[in-house]
């Protein structure tokens, strides 16, 4: 593990599913997406290599959801319904992890979050992944 790598633990809302991630670039990959599923889900995700994600307990409580091409695999707790992670469509060697499920992390910790254009997904268009905008959180004192 590199010197800059950090280990974080996380869980779903009810606590049935616990996991661990190793982040090599901190929260540099934090993002939102405009695809139909992410738009409705509203989660802030960050990317981790598949080998850097480990279910600690509750794997049997996870439910899988796939749509459209079926390449992305979205997992959520079957008891509380919280999305914990997904196998990314654009990079099958990475998981997208729900940042809000990480212990001591909130989506409101990030003042600006890049929003990626998932409507025009590069796997569909043959183009590059494009940033569609920025989501900002400005706390009121």
N, C-alpha and C positions, 0 to 999 in steps of 0.2 A: 504494500500500500504506500502511495506517495505521501510525502510530508504534509501536503495540503489537503489530503483526503480527510473527510469527517464522516463519522458514523452517526446516523439518526435512527431512532425507532419511531414507530407510528402504529396507529390502530384505527379501526372503524369506531363509530359512535357508541355502540353497545359494548365494545371490548371483546367480541368473539374472535375477531381477526387481528392479529399482531404481526408486524413485519419490521424488517431492518433494511436500511439503504446505506450505501457508501457513496458519498458525493465527492467527486474528484475536483470539481470546479465550483464548489459551494452552490449557490442558487443562481448561477449564471444562465441556466437553461430555463428558468421560470417563464411561463407563457400562458396565454389563452388561445383559443382557436375559434374560427367562425363556422366550422362545419355544423350541420344540423344537430348532431348529437351533442357536441361540446357546447354549442350555443344554448341548448336547453339545460344541460347539466350545470353550466356556469362555474366549473371548477378551475382553479389555477393549478397547472401541472408543471412538473419538472422532469427532465429526462435522466435516466440512470441506465447504465449497461445492464443487460439481463443478469450477468454474473454478480452484479452489485446489489441485487434485490433478493431478499430471502424472507419467506413466510416463516415466522417463528411459531405461530399456532393459529388454528382455525381455518386451515386450508379447506376443510370439508364444509365450512360455512359460506364459502365464496360461490357466487353464481356468475355465470358467463353470459355476456350479451354480445352478439355480432350482428352487423347489418351491412347493407350494400355489398361490397366485395367480400366481406367476411375476413379480410386480412387482419384488421385490428380486432383485438380481443379485450373487451371491457369487463373488468371484474368488480363486483360489489358484494357487500355482506347481505346474505339472504335474510338475516334477522332485522337489521336496522335500515338496510337499503343504501348505505353510504358507499359511493364509488371510492375504491382504494387505489386502483392502478389499472393500466391497460398496456397490452403489447402494441407498440406503435405500428401503424400501417406503413409509414414512410421509412422506418428503420426497424426492421424486425429483430435487431440485436439490442434494442432498447425498450425499456418500459417507461411510460409516462406515469408519474406518481402524483396523487392528490396531495399537494403541499399542505392543505388544511388538516390532513390526517397525521402529519408529523407532529410529534410531541413538542410543545413550546414554539410552534410556528403557526402563524395566522396569515391568510391571504392579505390581510390589512397591514402586514409588515412591509409590503412592497409598495412604495409610492407610485411606481410606474411598472406596468406589465405589458410586454409586447404582445400584440394580438396577431396571430398568424392566419393567413388566408387559406382556410380549410375547405371553403366552397370550391375554389379552383386548386384542388390538391395536385401537387406535382406528379403524382402517380397517374393522374387522369390527363393532365395537360402536357406532360413531357417537359415542362418548364422547371424553373427553380422555385423553391419555397419562398413565398413572398410575405412580407409583413403588411398586414392590412391596416394596422393602427396601433394605438397605445391606450391602455386602460389606466386611468389615474385614480388614486385615492388621496384625497386631501382632507385630513382630519380637521374638524372644527374645534377650536380650543374650548 
